[in-house]
Amino acid sequence: MPPEACAQPVATSAPARKRRADPSGRRAAPRRVYDSIVDAVGDTPLVRLQRVVADYPGEVFAKIEFMNPMGSIKDRVARHLVRVAAADGRLRPGETVVEASSGNTALGLGMMAALEGYRCKVAVRDRTSPEKLRALRALGVEAVLVDSELPPEHPESYNQVMQRIVAETPGCYFPDQHNNRENNEAHYLSTGPEIWEQMEGRIDYLVAGLGTGGTISGVARYLKEQDPSIRVVGVDVEGSVFTRYFRSGEVGPSAPYLLEGLGDEFPIECVEFDLIDDMVQVSDREAFLHARELARREAIFAGGSSGAALWGVRQVLSRLGGEPARIVTIFPDHGSRYLSTIYSDEWMRRHGFLDA
Ligand SMILES: Cc1ncc(COP(=O)(O)O)c(C=O)c1O
């Protein structure tokens, strides 16, 4: 008999006994015993937001992606990119996986490299938090720091350094997460179906940030295939080119920003704009203050792109004007990655995000 069945009131003349909560807090769940940490990627919880959307008559749920082993949604992508490339011979044992990453994909690739016998070398922007850089080192990933203020045409800029690493590294595999739709496929195959099942097929809005675009595109494709009426709202960051490109098809100039994980300097292949119904653009300040609010009020300790997602949800709520809807958002990574940035009062003040 399944454990839940034991909890049902029994038809008896005696008063039904109330079920006592297990004092350990444990819940009936399948045994989760794995042969490898990579098997623990995915199947993350969905949590209903309460206090930060207290006055809203609808429901808002967040997919807690920092519960993945390396602390971010990018573990799903790293696992998929490495496995499909190994399966069709693009990546061979002992070779080096190289990638441009805001740090989280690099950590996922570092996990795969450590477990499945590869080396890993990545280009990361110098705005990447010290915590992420140390975590990369712990996993044996070689990180090449790039000046994030340089324009894309500069030979030392992010993408140009990446191209040079690829040219100079013998026996390397460059998944190119920004332009390789296998990134989107990782979410189409895992994140999307998980959300659909957890929401029991009742979703009105998906609100998600865009970095490579893999998450929003893969999840949106899956959800819209199940229910074409689901609206998808992308969260971009001020300084990125995505929003203007979405609205007008023009590639405007980019500007520096501090938020990690969202936005880019030019349109990329993995952002499938035709799956996105609307876009909103958050400032660094709002993203960081919303992340801090999430920690204080919901005890959800997440990164700046999660703050951006909450801000995006609030934009949708204000447009809905009290109309109840079921909204899903995604919180991509953990706050501990940003202890010396977003969660440092001193850093926040230095950048003008907190008053003295
Ligand atoms: C912290 C964080 N948030 C959001 C994203 C965006 O996810 P995607 O690249 O799938 O658009 C990333 C991607 O690197 C990230 O690292």
The ligand as an SDF file (V2000), in Angstrom:
LIG
                    3D

 16 16  0  0  0  0  0  0  0  0999 V2000
   23.2000   32.6980  -13.1790 C   0  0  0  0  0  0  0  0  0  0  0  0
   22.5850   32.4880  -14.5130 C   0  0  0  0  0  0  0  0  0  0  0  0
   21.3340   32.8760  -14.7130 N   0  0  0  0  0  0  0  0  0  0  0  0
   20.7220   32.7510  -15.9040 C   0  0  0  0  0  0  0  0  0  0  0  0
   21.3720   32.2040  -16.9690 C   0  0  0  0  0  0  0  0  0  0  0  0
   20.6570   32.1490  -18.2730 C   0  0  0  0  0  0  0  0  0  0  0  0
   20.3890   30.8750  -18.7440 O   0  0  0  0  0  0  0  0  0  0  0  0
   20.4650   30.6000  -20.2860 P   0  0  0  0  0  0  0  0  0  0  0  0
   21.9210   30.6590  -20.6740 O   0  0  0  0  0  0  0  0  0  0  0  0
   19.9100   29.2470  -20.4560 O   0  0  0  0  0  0  0  0  0  0  0  0
   19.7030   31.6510  -21.0120 O   0  0  0  0  0  0  0  0  0  0  0  0
   22.6940   31.7890  -16.8070 C   0  0  0  0  0  0  0  0  0  0  0  0
   23.4490   31.2670  -17.9080 C   0  0  0  0  0  0  0  0  0  0  0  0
   24.6500   31.1700  -17.8690 O   0  0  0  0  0  0  0  0  0  0  0  0
   23.3040   31.9160  -15.5440 C   0  0  0  0  0  0  0  0  0  0  0  0
   24.5760   31.5400  -15.3330 O   0  0  0  0  0  0  0  0  0  0  0  0
  1  2  1  0
  2  3  1  0
  2 15  2  0
  3  4  2  0
  4  5  1  0
  5  6  1  0
  5 12  2  0
  6  7  1  0
  7  8  1  0
  8  9  2  0
  8 10  1  0
  8 11  1  0
 12 13  1  0
 12 15  1  0
 13 14  2  0
 15 16  1  0
M  END
$$$$
